[in-house]
Structures are given as C-alpha cells and as structure tokens.
C-alpha cells in the first residue's frame, strides 16, 4: 500500500507564482526518493504540499489510503502528526523554550502539560549538543542550532512519512553527520523519505530512487 498518493494534483503559490498541475505521485513504505526541479520555488511548493501545508487547487491527496479533507485545518492534524517536514520555512515558536517546542505536539494530543522529554529525544539532544540549551528560547540559539532543534522535533514524531527539503542548510553543524545518520536510520526502518537536495553526496547516501521534473 502506498503511504502517500497525489492524484491529478494542481498547486499554485500566489506569492512565488509557482504552478504545478497534472501531478501524479506515490510513495510506498521503504521507498526513499530524491526529487529534482529546475525551479527552487516549484521544489518548495511540492515539499510543502506533501507536508499538507499547501492547499491544492484540485486533485486528491491520499494518506494511508485516506483521502484528506483540506476544508478545515482541524481535519488534518492527526495526519500532520505522522508527517515529518523539514524545510527552509520550518521554525521554532519564538516565545517557547527548546524543551517546550519539542514537547508541543505531545502536549496538544495528550492534553497534558506535565510532560517530560522521551528517552529517544533526550538521547538525540545529547548527540546534537542541545541538552544544555533546552531551557533557552530560540533567540539565544545560533541559526544552526535552531535548525538542528527543528530536525530533532521532526524526526522524533510518530512518523509515517519524512520530507526533507534542503538538508544541506545543516552542513557546518558539529553534529551534521549524526543528523544524516538519523535520517538514514528512519529510511532504513521503512519510513518513506522524500528528499529535495542539491548535494549529490547526500542524495546518494539517503535516496534509493531519483526523479527529475523539468518544464
């Protein structure tokens, strides 16, 4: 069964003018696919669409064989929780600490405030040198540490799909290799991965299929 299927999908971003149409796409468990576009705006639009962040003009989005209803944001929350999306526009909430950002999704779905980080999250925070920064707000972090905190939040969700747009933005962080290894582990476990990346080394390391969309 496909985890995600786009059927005759049409997307339009009024801010950038990007327009994709007649798009059919599917991804099954265990597939990791690198996708290349001539235009960066088209790339970001498809990445956001797969993350359910861009509302289609027309067409169907099937997630685990359920046709998603974009008429109300609330309808999508259960599915968004299972989709990890890391891209240029992902951010931390500025008035919350790193710890609170990492716990935000659980606090919403479990309707509790007395939560602690799971052992898997704590382990990653140690690996990525975030532990001593958990009680800081994003304004006190370096741009690279913010990106690493965002990636940590995304890959520790109960994932059914992982979308990574421009991971080369993380190059330069001391834990970059460990971050890539964590993405590899999730892909190897069967979680479908969609990768939008200009770094050939990362594409060869993370993806087992490649598609180039032109025109």
C-alpha positions in Angstrom: 0.0 0.0 0.0 1.2 3.5 -0.8 1.7 5.7 2.2 1.1 8.9 0.1 -0.6 9.3 -3.2 -1.2 12.5 -5.1 -3.8 12.1 -7.9 -4.1 14.7 -10.7 -2.8 17.3 -8.3 -2.7 21.0 -9.0 -0.9 23.5 -6.9 -0.5 27.3 -7.1 1.6 29.6 -4.9 0.4 33.2 -5.4 3.5 34.5 -3.5 6.0 33.0 -5.9 3.9 32.3 -9.0 4.9 28.7 -8.9 2.3 26.5 -10.6 2.3 22.7 -10.7 -0.5 20.7 -12.4 -1.4 17.2 -13.7 0.8 15.8 -11.0 0.6 12.1 -10.0 2.9 10.9 -7.3 3.0 7.9 -5.0 5.4 6.6 -2.4 5.3 3.3 -0.6 6.9 2.1 2.6 10.6 1.5 2.3 11.0 3.9 -0.7 13.3 6.9 -0.4 13.2 9.2 -3.4 15.2 12.2 -4.4 13.3 14.8 -6.5 15.0 17.4 -8.6 13.3 20.5 -10.0 14.6 23.2 -12.4 13.0 25.8 -10.2 13.5 26.1 -6.5 10.1 27.5 -5.9 8.5 24.5 -7.5 10.6 22.3 -5.3 9.5 24.0 -2.1 5.8 24.0 -3.3 5.8 20.3 -3.7 7.6 19.7 -0.5 5.0 21.8 1.4 2.2 20.1 -0.5 3.4 16.6 0.6 3.5 18.0 4.2 -0.1 19.1 3.8 0.9 22.8 4.2 -0.1 23.9 0.7 -3.8 23.5 -0.1 -4.3 22.0 -3.6 -6.3 23.8 -6.3 -7.6 20.4 -7.4 -6.9 16.7 -7.1 -6.7 14.2 -4.2 -4.2 13.6 -1.5 -4.4 10.0 -0.1 -2.5 9.3 3.1 -2.5 5.7 4.1 -5.4 5.3 1.7 -7.5 8.0 3.4 -8.5 11.0 1.1 -7.5 14.1 3.1 -10.1 16.9 3.6 -8.4 20.3 3.3 -11.6 22.3 4.1 -10.7 22.6 7.8 -7.2 22.7 9.3 -8.5 20.5 12.2 -9.2 17.7 9.8 -5.5 17.4 9.0 -4.0 17.4 12.5 -4.0 13.7 13.0 -2.2 13.2 9.7 0.2 16.1 10.2 1.4 14.5 13.4 2.6 11.5 11.3 4.4 13.6 8.7 7.9 15.0 9.5 8.7 18.0 7.3 11.9 19.9 7.5 12.4 22.8 5.1 13.6 26.3 4.7 10.4 27.7 6.2 10.1 25.5 9.2 10.7 27.3 12.5 10.6 27.1 16.3 7.9 29.1 18.2 9.9 32.0 19.4 8.2 32.5 22.8 8.7 28.9 23.9 11.9 27.2 25.1 13.5 24.5 23.0 12.1 21.9 25.5 8.6 23.3 25.1 8.9 23.3 21.3 10.0 19.6 21.4 7.0 18.8 23.6 4.4 20.9 21.8 2.8 18.2 19.7 2.6 15.7 22.6 1.1 18.4 24.8 -1.6 19.0 22.3 -2.5 15.4 21.5 -2.2 14.1 25.1 -3.8 17.3 26.5 -1.2 17.4 29.3 1.4 19.9 30.4 3.2 17.7 32.9 5.3 16.0 30.2 9.0 15.2 30.1 11.1 14.5 27.0 11.1 10.9 25.9 14.3 8.9 26.2 14.8 8.9 22.5 14.5 12.7 22.4 16.9 13.1 25.3 19.4 10.9 23.6 19.3 13.0 20.4 19.6 16.2 22.4 22.8 14.8 23.9 24.1 13.7 20.5 23.3 17.1 18.9 24.6 19.2 21.8 21.2 20.6 22.7 20.8 19.3 26.2 22.4 22.4 27.9 20.2 24.6 25.6 16.8 23.0 26.3 15.6 25.9 28.5 16.7 28.6 26.2 14.4 30.4 23.7 15.3 30.3 20.0 16.6 33.9 20.1 19.5 32.6 22.3 20.5 29.9 19.9 22.7 30.0 16.8 20.9 29.6 13.4 22.4 26.2 13.0 21.3 25.0 16.5 17.8 26.2 15.7 17.8 24.1 12.5 19.1 21.1 14.5 16.4 21.6 17.1 13.7 21.7 14.3 15.1 18.5 12.8 15.1 16.8 16.2 11.4 17.7 16.7 10.5 16.4 13.2 12.3 13.0 13.3 11.0 12.1 16.8 7.4 12.3 15.7 5.4 9.0 15.2 6.4 9.1 11.6 4.7 7.5 8.6 6.4 9.9 6.1 9.5 12.1 6.2 10.1 15.0 3.9 13.4 16.8 3.9 13.9 19.9 1.9 17.4 21.4 1.7 19.2 19.5 4.4 22.4 21.0 3.1 21.4 24.0 5.2 22.7 22.0 8.2 26.2 21.5 6.8 28.6 23.1 9.2 26.9 22.0 12.4 29.2 19.8 14.5 26.6 17.0 14.6 25.8 17.1 10.9 27.0 13.5 10.2 24.9 12.2 13.1 21.8 14.1 11.8 22.2 12.4 8.4 22.7 9.1 10.1 19.4 9.6 12.0 17.6 10.2 8.7 19.3 7.1 7.3 18.0 5.0 10.2 14.5 6.1 9.7 14.6 5.4 5.9 16.2 2.0 6.6 13.3 1.2 9.1 10.9 1.6 6.2 9.7 5.1 6.7 9.2 6.6 3.2 11.6 9.6 2.6 11.2 12.3 0.0 14.4 14.3 -0.4 14.8 17.7 -2.1 18.6 18.4 -2.0 21.3 19.8 -4.3 24.1 17.9 -2.6 24.9 14.8 -4.7 26.7 13.1 -1.8 23.6 13.4 0.4 21.3 12.2 -2.4 23.4 9.1 -3.0 23.6 8.4 0.7 19.9 8.8 1.5 17.8 8.1 -1.6 17.3 4.8 -3.5 15.4 6.4 -6.3 15.6 9.7 -8.2 13.2 11.8 -10.3 13.9 15.0 -12.2 10.9 17.2 -13.1 11.5 19.7 -15.9 9.4 22.3 -17.6 
